[in-house]
Structure formats: structure tokens, C-alpha cells
Amino acid sequence: MAFVSPAAAAIPAAICLAVVACGPVLAGAPVPRPFPSPSGVVVENNSEANPVATVAGSGADFPRYLEMLEEIETGGDCLASPTGSSAIGCYQMTSAALMDAGFKDADGDWLDNPWGIDSDDEFRSNRHAQTAAMLRYTTTNWRRVEPCLRDVIGKTVGGIALDQGALVAGAHLLGPTGLVRFVRCGLQAHCIPPPVANLNGGGHKLRATAIRRMSAAQGLRVLESPGGTRSRCALRT
């Protein structure tokens, strides 16, 4: 995740969040079948040749999704360490993302894990651990985003077809709350909170980055099920 996380900057509470401010919400998207729980994520640690192939819970296009993110995030340099960011690894996962994935605690310390990872350097060099972290993080993001955008999934907003691939790619960059705000505002540059935009080259630059990523992931079945839970939106947007 190569941008400065919304958690690192103060985000105005009111920014195109209500229907009255952002226009009517499109309706009619069906509620898909229940989505597998993140607790069901399993990664076998016995295939050095293809760690992705052993991941349970990933969709048919999960390997392609990871390849796309790796190229965008690091250009293939999995040891990249951006200045001023906690992002590490092939997919540039921040400390906050690794917390969501269950790899780090609130203090940024590494938790016990099947790969024995206890440092950033060890994580960078372990593809299995990075694959598992990405699946867990992507699953968590989808479970947060889907209930909040259920009414527009399958619709086109700002030229982007809002399917699972596009939305999880957007959430990887903007975070779940940031992605929901961005979509509700019509994917416009002014939808991005100024503090976040200013720390990432401006709203127009960050919007362009988000659109490129979401477009690249359109149509990909990243996770096992395209659906989500029937729970209500729990994000504080």
C-alpha cells in the first residue's frame, strides 16, 4: 500500500457521506450467498514452488490479483521500503494492514504465526506469509466494504464497474472507509479528504492511482465467493 494511510492523518468527518450530499444511491444489486469467514483462511506451508496454489478461500484470479498488485506496488522489488511509510513486502502492506491480517498487534509487534515471522525482514523474504497476510487482509476488507456498498455492487460509477475485484483493489489503496467514501462521492478527486490527498501528491493524483488500480482488477474473482454477509454496514463513515 504505497500511499499514506488515512489513519495517519486527521480525516474530516463530513465529506460526501450522506445521500443528500452525494446524490441518490443506486439500488437493486442482489444480495449474494454468504461469504466464507476470514477464520477459515488456511495456507499450507509445504509448496515452495507456488504458495498461492495452496491457499484455501482464494478465488480463481487471486494469483493474477497478487501479480497485478506486486507490479503496481513495487515493480517486482519485494524488498522496497518507501520513505516515511511502514509498508513492506511485495504488496506493500502497512503495519495497520498487518494488524488487520492478524500478523501484528496494536503496538506493531509481530504475533505468533505458522511461519515463525518475527521481523519485517523475515516477512519480506517469506512469500507464503505474504500470501496469507494478503488473503486475510483482502478478506477482511471485503467483509467491511460489501455491506456498505451492497446497493451499488454490479453498477458502474465514474466509469468503473464496481465488482469484487475493483472494490478490493480500491480498499487496498484507500482502506475500507476511504474506499466507501470515495465510491459514495462518485469516485471524484474532491471525495478524498484533503489531509490524505495532500500527503499523497494531491487529490487528483491519488484519484488517478485509485482508478488505475480498480480498473486493472475489474472482473477478477479475487476471493472464493463474490458475495458478502447479510450484515449491515459497520464502518464509521
Secondary structure, DSSP 8 states (H G I E B T S, - for coil): --S--GGGS---S-SS-SHHHH----------S----GGG-EE-S--SS-GGGGEETB-TTHHHHHHHHHHHHHTT-TT---TT---BTTTTB-HHHHHHTTSB-TTS-B---TT---SHHHHHT-HHHHHHHHHHHHHHHHHHHHHHHTTTTTSEETTEE--HHHHHHHHHHHHHHHHHHHHHTTS-GGGS-HHHHHTTT-HHHHHHHHHHHHHHHTT---BS-S---S-------
